[in-house]
Amino acid sequence: MGITRITSLVIVLTTATALAAFAQEGTLQDVKQGAKKAGETIKDGLETAGEKTKEAAETVGEKTKETAETVGKKTKETVETIGEKTKEGAKTAGHKTKKAVQKAKAEATGD
């Protein structure tokens, strides 16, 4: 009867050791799966962030281009307006100068 108890004890211990090893293997597989899922989630997050950054950069580029075009148009309009005003001012000044010269001549010859 003592040998059967020892044999039974050895079988129980062997079975317990085997179950513990399988449990550890299962836990290790769970950890591997969790790490793989976490890695995939991080990868997906980085890809999404990269796409969003690219979209934002494209939008900024478009807005910058539009702004530059608008500034260019406004600058051209301003230069044209200043040119017209300068031309008008020069004509007015020329007419006033011409009248002043004629007046001065008339006064000089009349005196």
Secondary structure, 3 states (H helix, E strand, C coil): CHHHHHHHHHHHHHHHHHHHHHHHHHHHHHHHHHHHHHHHHHHHHHHHHHHHHHHHHHHHHHHHHHHHHHHHHHHHHHHHHHHHHHHHHHHHHHHHHHHHHHHHHHHHHHC
